[in-house]
Amino acid sequence: MREKTPRPEGSEGGAPVAGASPTGPSAPLWRRLHRAVRHSAFGRAWERGTDLELMHRAMGFAALGFLTLVPLLIVVAAADLAHSQGFAEWLGEGLGVSATAQDAVEDLFARPRQALATTTSFGLAALAVFGLSFGLAVQTGYEKVWELPGARWHTMWRHLVWLAALLGFLFLSAQLTRGGSRSGQDLLPSFWRLTVAMLAAVLFFWWSQRMLLAGRVGWAALLPGAVATVLGLAGLRVFSRLVFSPLIASNTVSYGPIGTVLVLQSWLVGVGFVVFGGALVGRLLSEDYPRYLRSQQAWRWRARRRRQQRRRARK
């Protein structure tokens, strides 16, 4: 029988493969850099964000939130007549805008007493039903982040519970973040109010993922996403203070109230991006941290092994 001659690497039938490029140390520098970035945490986050269509989901979050959630929040905020100026004040505190921009925001919404006087029980029930669709959108985004199938129809009660918790969380946040100097009743120093608000936000987003995912992901895996979301929202508030606040003032002069609406929509897009992006970053951290610990343990084990070998060689 004839002996088969070994085929050289990178060839088929003894002939080089057309268009084949080396992937080892002899590969071009740009190809090695591309491969390193693609397999890094940033590259994997970018790839998963592209698969998730993160920006499109953030825009859907903004549109649905403005149409379904904001009207419900206007009514809820108006119920706190003793301590609040309505939803406009809540929104201004969340944006971190200046006094001039705050006036432009307040001009968009009716006064609290007027909102309560014109709201009927049927209208309130309709707003609550529309708010459930917002919970469904957030749940779908979380499921896409964790690559889970859609929940069954009998889990729809979770949207109602989550919506009630969201309203309570926003009400609590409005009370904590409102400056005490405005009302003269600063019960807690600013630092402690901020600390309590941050902890409440972490607990809410931690629980929100668990609730909307129907317990299909463990608590420990969801905690990094909650922390990343809260840090992202804090950064967004700083960005809003520096960028959106001047934009509201200038757009109000240039375009009228519609200019303020456009800036608010842009801010809601940022909120949606942070909510889903924070969950995505949390998943990457929950997957990479155990791998990092294993690599560190392996490195320490090899270092200890080398030290033992050197001691034996000396003896």
C-alpha positions in Angstrom: 0.0 0.0 0.0 1.2 3.5 -0.7 2.0 5.6 2.3 0.1 8.8 2.7 2.2 11.9 2.7 1.3 14.2 5.5 -0.5 17.4 4.5 1.1 20.6 5.5 -0.7 22.8 8.0 -3.1 25.3 6.6 -3.7 23.3 3.4 -6.2 21.0 1.8 -5.0 18.3 -0.4 -1.4 19.6 -0.1 -2.3 23.0 -1.6 -2.5 26.2 0.5 -6.0 27.4 1.4 -6.8 30.6 -0.5 -7.4 33.5 1.8 -6.2 31.7 4.9 -4.4 33.9 7.4 -2.2 32.8 10.3 -3.7 33.1 13.7 -0.7 32.3 15.9 2.3 34.5 16.8 3.0 35.1 13.1 -0.4 36.8 12.6 -0.4 40.5 11.8 -0.5 42.8 14.8 -3.8 44.3 13.9 -5.4 40.8 13.7 -4.0 39.8 17.1 -5.3 43.1 18.6 -8.7 42.5 17.1 -8.8 39.0 18.5 -7.7 40.2 21.9 -10.3 42.9 22.1 -13.1 40.6 20.8 -12.4 38.1 23.5 -12.0 40.7 26.2 -14.8 41.7 28.6 -15.4 44.9 26.6 -15.6 42.9 23.3 -18.1 40.4 24.7 -20.2 43.2 26.2 -20.2 45.0 22.9 -21.2 41.8 21.1 -24.0 41.0 23.5 -25.2 44.5 23.5 -25.5 44.4 19.7 -27.3 41.1 19.9 -29.6 42.6 22.5 -30.3 45.7 20.4 -29.6 47.7 23.5 -30.2 51.1 21.9 -33.5 50.1 20.3 -34.7 48.6 23.6 -33.8 51.8 25.4 -35.7 53.9 22.9 -38.7 51.6 23.3 -38.3 51.9 27.1 -38.5 55.7 26.7 -41.5 55.8 24.4 -43.5 53.3 26.4 -42.6 54.9 29.7 -43.6 58.4 28.5 -46.9 57.1 27.2 -47.9 54.6 29.9 -45.9 55.3 33.1 -45.7 59.1 33.2 -49.5 59.7 33.3 -49.8 57.3 36.2 -46.9 59.0 38.0 -48.5 62.4 37.6 -51.5 61.2 39.5 -49.5 59.5 42.2 -47.2 62.5 42.7 -50.3 64.8 42.9 -51.6 62.8 45.8 -48.7 64.1 48.0 -50.1 67.6 48.2 -48.5 68.4 51.6 -44.9 67.8 50.6 -44.7 67.9 46.8 -45.3 70.2 43.9 -46.3 67.2 41.7 -44.6 65.1 39.2 -42.7 68.0 37.8 -40.7 68.3 41.0 -40.0 64.5 41.0 -38.8 64.8 37.4 -36.6 67.8 38.2 -35.0 66.0 41.1 -34.3 63.0 39.0 -32.8 65.1 36.2 -30.9 67.3 38.7 -31.7 70.4 36.7 -31.2 74.0 37.6 -33.9 76.4 38.8 -34.5 77.8 35.3 -34.8 74.4 33.7 -37.1 73.3 36.6 -39.5 76.1 35.7 -39.6 74.9 32.1 -40.3 71.3 33.3 -43.1 72.5 35.6 -44.8 74.3 32.7 -45.3 71.0 30.9 -47.6 69.4 33.6 -50.8 70.4 35.2 -50.8 71.5 38.8 -51.4 68.7 41.4 -54.8 69.8 42.5 -56.0 70.0 38.9 -54.6 66.6 38.1 -56.5 65.1 41.1 -59.7 66.9 40.4 -59.9 65.7 36.8 -58.9 62.1 37.4 -61.7 59.5 37.6 -61.6 56.0 39.0 -62.0 54.6 35.5 -59.1 56.7 34.2 -56.9 55.6 37.1 -57.7 52.0 36.4 -56.9 52.5 32.7 -53.6 54.1 33.6 -52.7 51.1 35.8 -53.5 48.7 33.0 -51.4 50.6 30.6 -48.6 50.6 33.2 -48.6 46.8 33.1 -47.3 46.9 29.5 -44.3 48.9 30.7 -43.6 46.1 33.2 -43.8 43.6 30.3 -41.3 45.6 28.3 -38.8 45.6 31.2 -39.3 41.9 31.8 -38.7 41.1 28.1 -35.5 43.2 28.2 -34.2 41.3 31.3 -35.1 37.9 29.6 -33.1 38.9 26.5 -30.1 39.9 28.7 -30.1 36.4 30.4 -31.1 34.6 27.2 -34.2 33.1 28.8 -37.5 32.2 27.1 -40.5 34.3 27.6 -42.4 33.8 30.8 -45.8 32.1 30.7 -49.1 34.0 30.8 -49.9 33.1 34.4 -46.9 35.1 35.6 -48.6 38.4 34.6 -49.4 39.1 38.2 -45.7 39.8 38.7 -46.1 42.9 36.5 -48.8 44.3 38.8 -46.7 43.7 41.9 -43.6 45.2 40.3 -45.6 48.3 39.1 -46.8 48.9 42.7 -43.3 48.5 44.0 -42.0 50.9 41.4 -44.4 53.6 42.4 -43.5 53.1 46.0 -39.8 53.2 45.2 -40.2 56.4 43.2 -42.2 58.0 45.9 -39.6 57.1 48.5 -36.8 58.3 46.3 -38.6 61.6 45.8 -38.8 62.1 49.6 -35.2 61.2 50.2 -33.6 63.2 47.4 -35.7 66.3 47.8 -33.5 69.0 49.3 -34.3 69.7 52.9 -33.5 73.4 52.5 -36.6 73.9 50.3 -39.0 72.9 53.0 -36.9 73.7 56.0 -37.4 70.2 57.4 -34.1 68.4 56.8 -34.7 65.3 59.0 -31.6 63.6 57.7 -28.3 65.0 56.7 -27.7 65.1 52.9 -25.1 62.3 53.1 -27.3 59.9 54.9 -30.3 60.7 52.7 -28.2 59.9 49.6 -26.9 56.7 51.2 -30.3 55.5 52.0 -31.5 56.4 48.5 -28.7 54.4 46.9 -29.2 51.4 49.1 -33.0 51.5 48.4 -32.2 51.7 44.7 -29.9 48.7 44.8 -32.5 46.6 46.7 -35.2 47.6 44.3 -33.3 46.7 41.1 -32.0 43.6 42.7 -35.5 42.5 43.6 -36.9 43.7 40.3 -34.8 41.3 38.3 -35.7 38.4 40.5 -39.4 39.2 40.3 -39.6 39.8 36.6 -37.5 36.8 35.7 -39.8 34.6 37.9 -36.9 33.4 40.0 -35.1 31.8 37.1 -31.8 33.4 38.0 -30.2 33.3 41.4 -29.9 36.2 43.8 -26.1 36.2 43.8 -25.9 36.5 40.0 -28.4 39.4 40.0 -26.6 41.6 42.6 -23.9 42.9 40.2 -26.5 44.0 37.8 -28.4 46.0 40.5 -25.2 47.7 41.6 -24.2 48.5 38.0 -27.6 49.9 37.3 -27.6 52.2 40.3 -24.0 53.4 39.6 -25.1 54.1 36.0 -28.1 56.1 37.1 -25.9 58.2 39.4 -23.6 58.9 36.5 -26.6 59.8 34.3 -27.8 62.3 36.9 -24.4 64.0 36.8 -24.5 64.0 33.0 -28.1 65.4 33.1 -27.0 68.2 35.4 -24.1 69.2 33.0 -25.8 68.6 29.7 -29.6 68.2 29.8 -30.2 71.1 32.2 -28.7 73.7 29.9 -30.4 72.0 26.9 -33.8 72.3 28.5 -33.3 76.1 29.1 -32.1 76.7 25.5 -34.6 74.4 23.8 -37.5 76.1 25.7 -36.4 79.4 24.2 -35.8 78.0 20.7 -38.6 75.5 20.3 -41.1 76.1 23.1 -42.5 73.3 25.3 -41.8 70.7 22.6 -38.1 71.4 23.1 -38.4 70.4 26.7 -40.3 67.2 25.7 -37.5 66.2 23.4 -34.9 66.6 26.1 -37.0 64.6 28.5 -37.4 61.8 25.9 -33.6 61.8 25.5 -33.2 61.4 29.2 -35.6 58.5 29.3 -33.6 56.8 26.6 -30.6 57.2 28.8 -32.5 55.6 31.7 -33.5 52.7 29.6 -30.0 52.2 28.3 -28.7 52.2 31.9 -31.4 49.8 33.2 -30.8 47.2 30.5 -27.1 47.9 30.1 -26.6 47.6 33.9 -28.3 44.2 33.8 -26.0 43.1 30.9 -22.9 44.3 32.8 -24.0 42.4 35.8 -24.4 39.2 33.9 -20.9 39.6 32.5 -19.5 40.3 36.0 -21.3 37.3 37.5 -19.9 35.0 34.7 -16.3 36.5 34.7 -15.7 36.8 38.4 -15.8 33.1 39.2 -13.5 32.5 36.2 -11.1 35.2 37.5 -11.1 33.5 40.9 -10.3 30.2 39.4 -7.4 31.7 37.3 -6.1 33.4 40.5 -6.2 30.1 42.4 -4.5 28.3 39.5 -1.8 31.0 39.4 -1.2 30.8 43.2 -1.1 27.0 43.0 1.6 27.2 40.2 3.6 29.7 42.2 3.5 27.5 45.3 4.5 24.5 43.2 7.5 26.4 41.8 8.6 27.5 45.2 8.4 23.9 46.4 10.5 22.7 43.4 13.1 25.3 44.1 13.4 24.3 47.8 13.8 20.6 46.7 16.5 21.6 44.2 18.4 23.5 46.9 18.3 20.4 49.2 
